[in-house]
Structure formats: structure tokens, C-alpha cells
């Protein structure tokens, strides 16, 4: 979370709503360890990383849905077979579990 703190503070000062995605579990190997954090503001700006790039786009979409109310906060998971993982860039082939929520002040 420390790596995104400056962005969160700047966005908060600018009046933006923010969603936080945090790695809370892994099955098999994963690109980032539990605790890795990504934040997304309501303008679609992103700071941090939860997967090193391979599922970041899907996480941004889910974060924006949390902010607009079309998705509830909670755990979302991304996992692939070895062949699918390689195709999307998730070379580890594992499953990552993220907790996604709006940042409430």
C-alpha cells in the first residue's frame, strides 16, 4: 500500500473516489505476493500492481464497477490453465485472489 499512498492522497485531495484491489491469496505460483495493491480512481487512473500486468485490465474494469455501484465489494479471482496462462502473459499458471473495495474515508 505504501507504493500507492502518494497517488491516493493526491486523488483524494482532487475529490476522486478510489477503489482498492489487494492480493489476499494465491494458489500455485503468482506474479505478486499477498498484500500487493492496486488503486483505481473514478477517472480510470491506476497506481500499483496486483499481477505484474497480466490481469490488470480486468482488475481496473472490476474496480470501476465497484465505484459505479454495479459490482459489490468482495473477493475476485483470476486463474488459468498453463496454456491459457501463457497466452495472456500469466506465466506462473497460478490463481490469484483479490479483495476489491471502495476506499472509504
Secondary structure, DSSP 8 states (H G I E B T S, - for coil): -GGGHHHHHHHHHTT--EEEEEEEEEES--SS-TT-EEEEETT--EEE-SSTTSSHHHHHHHHHHHHHTSS-SEEEEEE--HHHHHHHT-TT--EEEEEEEE---
